[in-house]
Amino acid sequence: MAVIIRLRRDGTKNSPYYRIVVADKHSPRDGKFLELLGTYDPKKKGDNSTVKIARVEHWISKGALPSDTVRSLLKKERAKAAKAEKEAQQEAPKVQEVQATA
């Protein structure tokens, strides 16, 4: 079975909302899927997507191919996660200094 990670459209007319799903390559766009991995709201400004990075990596390791749009969303999510991790590492020494002086 060929598996693909792609967007599944939800929402109403002129107000799209997408779910990032793992589905069989031959199933319809809004048909059945294997697992829900996240969401994407193109109408929302700023932080408009959520993705379970660990589960995406799991499915990619099993041979699932992400669509072009999902690949772009993953790239943004990974950059956002790396930035948050870097900021957390920079904050940790500051917190330790404050606790040491108290």
N, C-alpha and C positions, 0 to 999 in steps of 0.2 A: 504494500500500500504506500503510495507516494504521499508524503505529508508536507504541508506548507503552513507557514505562519502568515496570516493575513488579516485584513480588516473586515469586520462584519458590521453592516450599517444598521443602526437603530435610530430612533428619533422620529420626528414628523416631517411633513413636507416643508422644504426650505429651512429646516433646522436639523441638520444631520448630527449624529453622535455615533461614534464608532467604538467597537470592542475589538481588542486584539485577541484573536483565537488561533488555535491549532486545529486544522481541519484536513480532511482528505482532499487531495488536489482536484478530484472529480466532483465533489459535492458543490451545490450552488453557493453563491456568495453569502446569502442569509440562511443557509441550510444548517444541518446539524454539524456539530464540531466536537472535538475531543476534549479540549480544555480552554478555559478563559484565562488569558495572561495579563490583561490590562485594558485600559480605556484610552480614548483620544477624542477630544472635543475641539474641532477646528474653529468654532465660533468664539471660544473663550480666549482671552488675551493672557499672555504670560505662561504660567505653568499649566498647560492644557492636556497633559498626558500622565498616565501612571502605568508602570510596567513592572512585572515581577521578573527582574533580571535573572535570578537564579533558575527559575523555571524555563525561561527562554534559552539560557545556556544549556540546560538539560536537553531540551528538544533539538537544539542545533547539534549537540553531540550525538543524538540519535539519528541525525540525517535530515531533519526538517529544514526547509529552505524559506527564509523570510522574503516577503514581497519587497519591492523597492521602497514603498512608503514605510513599511514596518522597519526596514533596515535603517532608514533615516531617523525614525523615532528612537530606535535603539541607540544609535550613535549619540543623539541628544541626551538620552537618559543616562548613558554611561558617563558622558562628560559632566552631567549634573551630579552624579554620584561621586565621581572623582573629586570634583570641586568641594563638595560637602565633606568628604573624608579629609581632604587637605586642610580645610578650615578647622575641622575638629582636632586635628593633630596640632595645629598652631594654637588653639585655645587651651589644650591640655596643659602645657607648661605654665601658662598664665594663671590657671586655676590652682596649680600646685604651688606657685609662688605666693599667691594670696593666702592659701591655707598655711603655708610655712610661716608667714609673717604674723598670722593671727594668734 
